[in-house]
Amino acid sequence: MQNPKLTGSSIAFLLTPFRQSLYEALAVRLKQEHGCSLHAYFATEMEASRYSETSPPDLWSSINAWDKLTGSITKAGVSLDKEIERAQEFEALLGETINRMTFSNRQLGRGYSPGGACYPRAQIYEEAGYANFLHAYNTQLSFWQREFEEKSISLIIDGDVLVAALARSMGVQFRRIIGARYKNNWFWSVDEYQTNPDLVLPDSVEGEESAEITQAYATSSLRVSKHARKASLFYSLKTSIRSAINYAYWRLIGADRYKNLTFWGLVLSPYRERSRFWDAMRLSDTTLDEVRDRRFVYFPMHKEPETSFTTRSPNVTDQLAVIIALSRDLPAGVQLVVKENIISTGQRPKGYLKQIKDLKNVVLIDPYASSVELIKNSLGVATITGTAGMEAAIMGKPVIVFAEKAPYAILDHVRVVSGVGDVRQDLAWLIAARTEEQRDEAKRNGARYEAAVRNASFDMEDYGAKIVGTKGFQQVKKSVVDKSFDALVRSMAPRA
């Protein structure tokens, strides 16, 4: 499949551990079929150097290290006035603040995730002042600006908020392969908000009056089952020993990783996480059976800090504020059922869940309760940008969503809420009685949306669905490469 926008073009690939095997296979096809000039980017100089020794011959025009932020944040003697001036120039170019660029960095963006305050802290970021912070982002932006210009890059595959925003401002195409949060379907996103431009509602879905969701999408189900092991003392001990060995090894080889962490912080982290896990389980003591006959709105919590969450919903990042607003404005007789994200059970600050439980109309449900069953038994779902909102929308349940760019907001039974002010009218709409005709119409539209997701994505078979470290992403079948490549080429075709 030829595409004039790709033929002879210069393309950058960010080779992250979870994408390297697939992206390398796609690079080979782009070189062979379109004669592209390809440039590989790894986070560190060490990773880039090692890959240079084993990379496929004659594939890459250059192999580079992209992380200039970590090293530059420790630079001494930085001029605050100079860095402010440089940052303002970049903000004018990007149409975004430098502060928003931090949303894809779990360390520097952690302050925007109050529910993730116990995430392990890297010492170099803790010690960095404002001038160093601005210097680091100015340095990183300058790096990519030079790379785009000097290598005439027209397409970059993968990257964070900073990369996507800078690419957009310089007319460089951005693509990142993203899970569609439906079964094991994936698609090529065109921006940091995980936008899928091919997602268009069909006029109708022949023979389908409704769509049934029976379980969470593939990678989510596996992450939950894996996280459950962290509750055991044996797992904490094993992880602690492995962390000590890794830290010693990183120091021995001079890897950047050890500079970002403290020895005791790394070694004791599994025990602290286990303790908070059991605290969360004790507080979340209500079962699914206990709420089946109640009138409730369902709010599933996001993992924090989570770069996908804050990036997709930059205007609303404080889950506690959202829960408080929902609790405050719900009418008497309707409860708010909150389900902690099992992945975050060890990351919340002490007292976080207790404060939620202080709200008398809020119920903390068992974190292992079926989200699908909670959706089915609820009056409706409230979410910031969670998958449960999409699942509810597909099932025809009313949804209020706080992320302005939620793709399923194209449905009439989904309502976008712009902030955490007065949400009484939004909740009244959510829990209002609906006629059988209205419910059937919502289900039909939900089936149309499910069809739209299927049509605008592709099944990745076993890719990523059996995660054991990065192994689930390393064993890439030819059929998966073919589907991914064809979809990438199609995504670069001119649009009407």
C-alpha positions, 0 to 999 in steps of 0.5 A: 500500500503506497502513500505519497506522504510516507515515500522517502520521508524522514521518520522518528521512532521512540523505542520504549520497552513495551513497543520496541519489537513492534516498532522495529518491525514496522520500521523495517517495512517502512524502509523496504516499501517506502524508502523512508529515512529512519531515526531511532530514539532511546531514553538514555545514552547507555540504551542507545549505545547498546542497541547500536551494537545489536540493531538490524544492519542498515535500518537506522540512519541514526540512533539517539538518546532523547532524555535530556530532561533528567540530566539537565535538571541538576545543572548548577548556576541556572539563570531564572530570568533567562529560563523564564524568557525561553519558556515563554517563547516555547509556550507561545509556540506550543499554545500550552503552558510548560506546567501542562507538559509535566502531565506525562511525567510521574515525578514532575507532574505528581503534584497534579495527582493528589491521590498518588502522593505515595508514589516513590519519589526520585531525589533529583526531582525533589531537590530541583528548584523552579529555575532548574525545572524550567531549564530542564523543559527548555532543554528537552524542547530545544532538543526535539526542535533541533531534531525535527529541523535538522533531520527534516522529520515529518512523522514521529512514532510515540512520545509524551505530551511534550513531543506531541505538542511540539510536533503539532506546532511544527507541522510534524505528524504524530502517531502512537499505538494505543489500546482501544480499551475494548477487548484487545483492539488497538488504533493509531492515535494522532495526538496526546489525547488519544484521539482516533479520527476514524471513530465515526458512528455508523447510521445503524448496526444491522440486527443489533439492538444492544451491545453486551459488555461481559468483562474488562478489556484484556490488558486491564484484566491481566493487570488486576490479577497481577496486582493481587499478588502484591498483597502477600508478604512473600511478594514484598520480600522478593521484590525488596531483595530484587530492588536491592540487587538492581540498585547495586547493579545500577550503581556499578554500571553507572546507570542514571536510574540509581541517581533518581532513587534512594536505596531505602526508598526503593527497598522499603517501598514494597512493604509500605505499599502492602500496608496501604493495600490492606488499609484500603481493603479494610476500608472498602468493605461493602460487597456488590450484593449489598448495593444491588438493590440500592439506588446509586451512581457508580464512580470508578477511581483512576490509578494515580499518578497516571500519565494517561489520566492527567493527559486526557483530562488536563482540566480535571485531575483531582479525583477527591474534588470530583467525588466531593462534588458528586456527593454534595449534589446528589439528592437524598435517597441516591448514594455514590458507590466509589470503587478504588482502582486496585492498581492504586491501593498502595499509592494513596496518601494516608487518610485519603480513603478515610476522607471519602468514607466520611461522606455519609452518602458514599459507599466504598465498594470492594476493589475486586467487585466487577465493574461491569456488574456495578455499571449494570446495577447503577442508575448511571456512571460518573467518571473523569475519563475512565473506561467504565464510562465507555463501557456504560455508554455502550450498554446504554447507561447514562454517563457524565464525564469530566474529560472534554475530549472523551470520544464517547461523548458523541452519544446523546446519553453521555454528558460532558461536565466542565468542572467541579462546580455545581453539578446538581443539574448534571446529576439530575439528568443522570438519574432521571427516570427514562421511558422504555423507548428512551432506554432502547434508543440508548442501547441502540446507540451504544451498539452503534458506538461499539461498532464504531470502535471495532471499525476504527481499531484492529485486533492485536491478537496476543500482543500485550494481552499476556503481560509478564514484564515486557514479554507480552509485547515482545512476541509480535506475530507477522499478522499483528505487524501486518495489521498495524502497518496497514493501519499506520499507512491508512492513518497517513492518507489525506482525509476529506 
